[in-house]
């Protein structure tokens, strides 16, 4: 009985701690929060919404993916700020960082004080608050816990527990004193949220100009950011030795970079008159959002060893051909974004084993110099065994695509 009373009293005393802080954050900074609206010109209706927040009297931070359609189709859309007063006002794009999914906008003059950017991140386990406009329901404050930097990630992200929902993209996550620690960017469900660190916000603001650039200038900046990013990602993969392990009679990579994760599985050898397979996949699953129809920045590798010694040769060959036919690129791209694949096919000797190799590239129409690359190799071995290896790269130069293919061909081979 006393235990229940004590626990209940503890809950009653603990509840106002975060509730009071959330209320203070909201009341102190409500005017510095806005809803960012992407308005379709023909219908004059909302096409997309997100959140944003003032970082100075006339500058607002949001996510790039919130305002991307304005850059991709500038004549079709306009950006508006819903300041909570019942009227919308125009927003202009000052600078973007597509790699970290950030945009800096020029907004109407703020009459109150803007958010303060934190000088450091909270300690792991501290309370944080995410602000935004979930599901177009109005501005809310969601409490959560700071869990440090996201592990095994190429792009810097903070991991918070808390309900970051659609519409909260671009809103701030703040510490207990209301200072911004980062920008809401994504959720993995189950109270898992990701936040772009405040350091990336500072970098974007430091290199931004004071005038509104032409869209062509912004697109050129995006291209340069993508080129620099793919070079930074691929350079260590091209220069460092790969750690390898066996997969059947094949040799495949194993965790070749901290941001590349590998998985494996195999079938049951006890099944009668069936093909045995062992497969592995490695990849960097994070993507860079460019538009609704185009994402880029991914690396994906797949491997499969097949043993059909218990099958008739015709049945094994049919299964083997079907496995090869299903390979495709691993990123989203539409016809307006990319060209058709241009492919080369040949039979080469890899580790003295005859192997059919297919290498394909397709170009980005709006970002000259960037390509998607697809590679497929199928070992032609004696007996009813086979080894298939495959990779796709999204948003890389042709030189880096070819260099990666050469390294892949040298490392991933059939072991006699």
Beta strands, then each sheet from edge to edge (+ up, - down):
strand 1: 33-40
strand 2: 45-54
strand 3: 59-62
strand 4: 77-82
strand 5: 88-90
strand 6: 92-97
strand 7: 102-106
strand 8: 127-132
strand 9: 140-149
strand 10: 158-161
strand 11: 172-174
strand 12: 180-189
strand 13: 192-197
strand 14: 244-247
strand 15: 250-253
strand 16: 261-266
strand 17: 276-284
strand 18: 288-291
strand 19: 294-296
strand 20: 299-307
strand 21: 342-350
strand 22: 353-363
strand 23: 371-379
strand 24: 385-396
sheet 1: 5+ 4- 1+ 2- 3+ 7- 6+
sheet 2: 8+ 9- 10+ 13- 12+ 11- 8+
sheet 3: 14+ 15-
sheet 4: 16+ 17- 20+ 24- 23+ 22- 21+
sheet 5: 18+ 19-
end
